[in-house]
């Protein structure tokens, strides 16, 4: 196959593919049906023309038959009047007309045969057209049903893909929501722990450590003051009650006071650890 032949083949195949995609089967069926109906009308017109021509020949034949009868009567009259010459001429015309009648009868017979064949073809064509019309409507119904089914299937396929996209969108939204919730919880925790204050503060690490040491020193000084006050408070009641209590009761009081102090110190240490 030459280059031009191959190119022509490819072009025809591409064109045929385009036409197949653009073709609507229902429109093609309707167009074919209309074409067949046009052919039927042409056959009917042909039959009508043929019948008209046959009728004209039949009319001409009847006129000739009338002339034959007239020439026959003329010949009889001429014989009765002893005009053999006129009788011969009348019979000659009669013979000519009869020959014409025979020719017309052959033509009429031929036309009748053609008419009969055309009528049979017309009936056959009409029968085929009716069958085609039934098949056409059936095919159109099947095509519309298949088209609707295809549309539904495509819609379902598209819907499935959209559902997948929606599912992925929901997953992404859940992930983002969880990230935001975790971030919010982390920010709340940092806020409660005071980390934000450290971050927002202009003080560096040394300043914060010095402040912590100062705070610890202040707490220690206050603790010593409390110890002194507690020691002084304990010595005065003991001196006043020396004459009233024995050594055992004094030891019990000191033990109870010592437990109270230790409990308070424990609470302070717990608060500082927290």
C-alpha positions in Angstrom: 0.0 0.0 0.0 1.4 3.3 -1.1 1.8 6.4 1.1 -1.2 8.2 -0.6 -3.3 5.1 -0.3 -2.5 4.7 3.4 -3.1 8.4 4.1 -6.5 8.1 2.3 -7.4 5.0 4.3 -6.5 6.7 7.6 -8.5 9.8 6.6 -11.5 7.7 5.7 -11.2 5.7 8.9 -11.0 8.9 11.0 -13.9 10.5 9.2 -15.9 7.3 9.7 -15.2 7.4 13.4 -16.2 11.0 13.7 -19.4 10.3 11.7 -20.2 7.3 14.0 -19.9 9.5 17.1 -21.9 12.3 15.6 -24.6 10.0 14.2 -27.9 9.7 16.0 -29.4 6.3 15.3 -33.0 7.5 15.8 -32.5 10.3 13.3 -30.9 7.8 10.8 -33.9 5.5 11.2 -36.4 8.3 10.7 -34.5 9.5 7.7 -34.5 6.0 6.2 -38.2 5.7 6.8 -38.8 9.0 5.1 -36.7 7.9 2.1 -38.7 4.7 1.8 -41.9 6.7 1.9 -40.6 8.9 -0.8 -39.8 5.9 -3.0 -43.3 4.6 -2.4 -44.8 7.9 -3.5 -42.6 7.8 -6.6 -43.9 4.3 -7.4 -47.5 5.4 -6.9 -46.9 8.4 -9.2 -45.4 6.0 -11.8 -48.5 3.8 -11.5 -50.7 6.8 -11.9 -48.8 8.0 -15.0 -48.9 4.5 -16.5 -52.6 4.2 -15.8 -53.2 7.6 -17.3 -51.4 6.5 -20.5 -53.3 3.3 -20.6 -56.6 5.1 -20.3 -55.6 7.4 -23.2 -54.9 4.4 -25.4 -58.2 2.8 -24.4 -60.0 6.0 -25.3 -58.2 6.0 -28.6 -59.1 2.4 -29.1 -62.8 3.1 -28.5 -62.7 5.9 -31.1 -61.1 3.6 -33.6 -63.7 1.0 -32.9 -66.4 3.5 -33.5 -64.7 4.4 -36.8 -64.6 0.7 -37.7 -68.3 0.4 -37.1 -68.9 3.6 -39.1 -66.7 2.3 -42.1 -68.5 -1.0 -42.0 -71.9 0.8 -42.2 -70.5 2.9 -45.0 -69.4 -0.2 -46.9 -72.9 -1.7 -46.5 -74.6 1.5 -47.7 -72.3 1.7 -50.8 -73.0 -1.9 -51.7 -76.7 -1.3 -51.5 -76.2 1.7 -53.8 -74.1 -0.3 -56.2 -71.1 1.8 -55.4 -68.5 -0.9 -55.1 -65.7 1.7 -55.3 -67.0 3.5 -52.2 -67.6 0.2 -50.5 -63.9 -0.8 -51.1 -62.6 2.5 -49.8 -64.7 2.2 -46.7 -63.5 -1.3 -46.1 -59.9 -0.2 -46.6 -60.3 2.4 -43.9 -62.0 -0.1 -41.7 -59.0 -2.4 -42.2 -56.5 0.3 -41.3 -58.4 1.2 -38.2 -58.6 -2.4 -37.2 -54.8 -2.7 -37.6 -54.4 0.4 -35.4 -56.8 -1.1 -32.9 -54.7 -4.3 -32.7 -51.6 -2.2 -32.2 -53.3 -0.3 -29.4 -54.4 -3.5 -27.8 -50.9 -4.7 -27.7 -49.7 -1.4 -26.1 -52.6 -1.5 -23.7 -51.7 -5.0 -22.7 -48.1 -4.1 -22.2 -49.1 -1.1 -20.1 -51.4 -3.3 -18.1 -48.6 -5.8 -17.4 -46.3 -2.9 -16.3 -49.1 -1.6 -14.2 -49.7 -4.9 -12.6 -46.0 -5.3 -11.8 -45.8 -1.8 -10.4 -48.8 -2.4 -8.2 -47.2 -5.6 -6.9 -43.9 -3.8 -6.3 -45.9 -1.0 -4.6 -47.7 -3.5 -2.3 -44.4 -5.2 -1.5 -42.7 -1.9 -0.8 -45.5 -0.7 1.3 -45.4 -4.0 3.3 -41.7 -3.5 3.8 -42.2 0.1 4.9 -44.7 -1.0 7.5 -42.3 -3.7 8.8 -39.5 -1.1 8.8 -41.7 1.4 10.7 -42.5 -1.2 13.3 -38.8 -2.2 13.7 -37.9 1.5 13.6 -40.1 2.3 16.5 -38.9 -0.7 18.4 -35.3 0.2 17.8 -35.9 3.8 18.8 -37.5 2.6 22.0 -34.6 0.3 22.7 -32.2 3.1 21.9 -33.9 5.5 24.2 -34.0 2.9 27.0 -30.3 2.1 26.5 -29.5 5.8 26.4 -31.4 6.3 29.7 -29.7 3.4 31.2 -26.3 4.7 30.1 -27.1 8.1 31.5 -28.1 6.6 34.9 -24.9 4.4 34.9 -22.8 7.4 34.1 -24.5 9.4 36.8 -24.0 6.6 39.3 -20.4 6.4 38.4 -20.0 10.1 38.7 -21.8 10.0 42.0 -19.5 7.3 43.2 -16.5 9.4 42.3 -18.0 12.4 44.0 -18.7 10.3 47.1 -15.1 9.3 47.2 -14.1 12.9 46.9 -16.5 13.8 49.7 -15.1 11.0 51.8 -11.6 12.2 51.3 -12.7 15.7 52.1 -14.3 14.5 55.4 -11.1 12.7 56.3 -9.1 15.8 55.7 -11.6 17.9 57.7 -11.4 15.4 60.6 -7.6 15.5 60.5 -7.5 19.2 60.5 -10.1 19.3 63.3 -8.1 16.9 65.4 -4.9 19.0 64.8 -6.8 22.2 65.8 -8.2 20.5 68.9 -4.7 19.2 69.9 -3.2 22.6 69.3 -5.9 24.2 71.4 -5.3 21.7 74.2 -1.6 22.3 74.0 -2.1 26.1 74.1 -4.4 25.7 77.2 -1.8 23.6 78.9 1.0 26.1 78.1 -1.2 28.9 79.3 -2.0 27.1 82.6 1.7 26.3 83.2 2.7 29.9 82.7 4.9 29.1 79.7 3.2 31.9 77.7 4.3 34.4 80.4 7.9 33.2 80.0 7.6 33.5 76.2 6.1 36.9 76.3 8.5 38.2 78.9 11.6 40.3 77.9 13.6 38.6 80.7 16.3 36.2 79.8 17.2 33.0 81.7 19.6 34.7 84.1 17.0 37.2 85.1 14.4 34.5 85.8 16.9 32.5 87.8 17.9 35.5 89.9 14.2 36.2 90.5 13.7 32.6 91.6 16.7 32.9 94.0 15.3 36.2 95.4 11.9 34.6 95.8 13.5 31.6 97.6 15.5 33.9 99.9 12.4 35.9 100.8 10.6 32.6 101.6 13.5 31.4 103.7 13.7 34.7 105.6 9.9 34.7 106.2 10.2 31.1 107.4 12.9 32.0 109.9 10.7 34.8 111.1 7.9 32.4 111.6 10.2 30.1 113.5 11.3 32.9 115.8 7.8 34.0 116.5 6.7 30.4 117.1 9.7 29.9 119.5 8.9 33.0 121.4 5.2 32.2 121.7 6.1 28.8 123.0 8.6 30.0 125.7 6.3 32.5 127.5 3.4 30.0 128.1 5.9 27.5 129.3 7.4 29.9 131.9 4.0 30.9 133.2 2.8 27.3 133.5 6.0 25.9 135.1 4.4 25.9 138.5 1.3 24.3 137.3 2.3 21.4 135.1 4.9 18.7 135.6 7.7 17.8 133.3 5.6 15.1 131.5 2.9 17.5 130.5 5.5 20.0 129.3 7.1 17.3 127.1 3.6 16.4 125.6 3.0 20.1 124.7 6.3 20.5 123.1 5.8 17.3 121.1 2.4 18.5 119.8 3.7 21.9 118.9 6.6 20.3 117.0 4.2 18.1 115.0 2.1 21.2 114.1 5.1 23.0 112.9 6.3 20.0 110.8 2.9 19.7 109.3 2.9 23.3 108.3 6.4 23.0 106.9 5.2 19.9 104.8 2.3 21.9 103.4 4.6 24.8 102.4 7.0 22.3 100.8 4.1 20.7 98.9 2.9 24.1 97.7 6.4 25.1 96.6 6.8 21.8 94.7 3.5 22.3 92.9 
